[in-house]
């Protein structure tokens, strides 16, 4: 059995407290999409880059509504979420040409949710060898692209698809 470790995320998950505002609610309401790395807004969900990515292109799809579990969402929200995940996969494949993808939700603290109060679907492009000795042994993630560049590429891909 293989294990997927992400020790570089400890800094993030260990500093967020229950009194902190929900980042998904705050960022979606702020109206500063580029600053907050929101690459696309749907009617019920939005697509946002992960600021602590596992790989370049790691993004999330989250509903505007603050809900902690998938069964709390309306059918329309759940459908649009999956359609946006599918669209994100298409764009990631076109822009980054990953060898594979991880899609997933962590619902609840014990399931590893860093933000347990607001569901979100991770879409993570993967390549052979993207978890190497630097991240496994050195607890250091080497990202080949900075987040503003990732934002520009994916924002353009989503915008082009709307034409």
Secondary structure, 3 states (H helix, E strand, C coil): CCCCCCHHHHHHHHHCCCCCCCHHHHHHHHCCHHHHCEEEECCCEEEEECCCCCCCCCEEEEECCCCCCHHHCCHHHHHHHHHHHHHHHHHHHHHHCCCEEEEECCCCHHHCCCCCCCCEEEEEEECCCCCCHHHHCCCCCCCCCCHHHHHHHHHHHHHHHCC
